[in-house]
Each structure stands twice: as structure tokens, then as C-alpha cells.
């Protein structure tokens, strides 16, 4: 859905993408889903993020009982009153 901010349209409207670049309205055709290919670097970064995310999940699982079921460190700090 495109949004009109009083001067420019921003967002997607039908098959078109509206954006503002350097104060100028730019309209481009929306890419067809499934036609964009990921580069090798993007795939490597995606795989790295996936592995990091899984590692974090396992670490949180290990410390789940230690923290008394509290999922985030900030929740623990708020409960204990620490800064």
C-alpha cells in the first residue's frame, strides 16, 4: 500500500514501487516474485546468520534453568533491580 505524505507517494501500489530519492519522486516496476536470484555472498551471509541463530537458541536452552526460565537478560535485570 502506498502512502501519500502530502508531497510524494511512498510504497507499493499495484505493480509499481514509489520512492523518493534526493527529493525526487521515483517510480519503478515491482519485481515479479521468485525472479530475483541471491548472490553467492548473500547466500553465505544467510547461512552464517542461520548457524548463529541456531547457536544462540541452543545457548539459551542450556541456560534456561539457570535463569529460572527468564528468556532475556534485560528481564532479569529489571526483576533484580540492577542497572
Secondary structure, DSSP 8 states (H G I E B T S, - for coil): --EE-SS-EEEEETTEEEEEETTEEEEEE---TT-----HHHHHHHHHHHHHHHHHHHHHHHTTTTTTT--SHHHHHHHHT--
